[in-house]
């Protein structure tokens, strides 16, 4: 009987096996260096909490970059979680009210009882509302309204009874002794649009929108000697009421 082998590797030239092995080793080495070259953190150190990779690894990463770019494998495989340390903890509270102002229900976003896919989309909506605050600057000089016109208005947050309330004033009354912030028109559009949706869905006449958020706890609090208690406080911002 013939001793013919069915193993296809035995029929390949040795130079081809060595070359293929070197290509595979080069490929996975490039991917490994890319992952090791990613900054890590935040960590409780004295700097900003981010630790950069060793210089040798960073230089190797630059060497392999020309190979990884054409094959679209430049990701460093350090995936962001749903809630990163630099993102404030936030949820929105919508208080449903009837025509007389009586509260008839409450809706929170993200909804903890919703599926993970719905909760993720709801968290994206909340990020639009929290990240869109911007500085509100007073004019350089007093603004005088044109004939038959009003002085332009501006909205900013003002602390009242432990909560941030949205105030509407003309631009001449914007505080000059301390900086103030206010929501952008886009964040107000998002809050107003979802309020109208809730009015139609639950039969409410108006909705009060409250934003609850807490600033991220930085890792340096593990080593800091003086940590302020207010650093752990939750901030509540009242957007006011929106009707259908």
GIRAHU-V867225 format. One record per backbone hydrogen bond with DSSP energy under -1.0 kcal/mol. CO is the residue of the C=O (numbers start at 1). NH is the residue of the N-H. If there is no record, write none. Layout:
BEGIN
co: <CO:CO>
nh: <NH:NH>
END
This chain:
BEGIN
co: <9:13:14:15:16:17:18:19:20:21:22:23:24:25:26:27:28:29:30:31:32:33:40:43:49:51:54:55:56:57:58:59:60:61:64:65:68:69:84:89:91:92:93:94:95:96:96:97:97:98:102:105:107:109:111:115:116:117:118:119:120:121:122:123:124:125:126:127:134:146:152:154:156:158:160:163:164:165:167:169:170:171:180:181:182:184:185:186:187:188:189:190:191:192:193:194:195:196:197:198:199:205:206:207:208:209:210:211:212:213:214:218:219:220:220:228:229:230:235:236:237:238:240:242>
nh: <12:17:18:19:20:21:22:23:24:25:26:27:28:29:30:31:32:33:34:35:36:37:51:45:43:40:58:59:60:61:62:63:64:65:68:69:73:72:87:214:212:109:210:107:208:104:105:205:206:101:98:96:94:92:114:119:120:121:122:123:124:125:126:127:128:129:130:131:182:149:171:169:167:165:163:160:238:158:156:154:173:174:136:157:134:188:189:190:191:192:193:194:195:196:197:198:199:200:201:202:203:244:97:242:95:239:93:237:91:235:89:221:222:223:224:231:232:233:213:164:211:166:209:207>
END
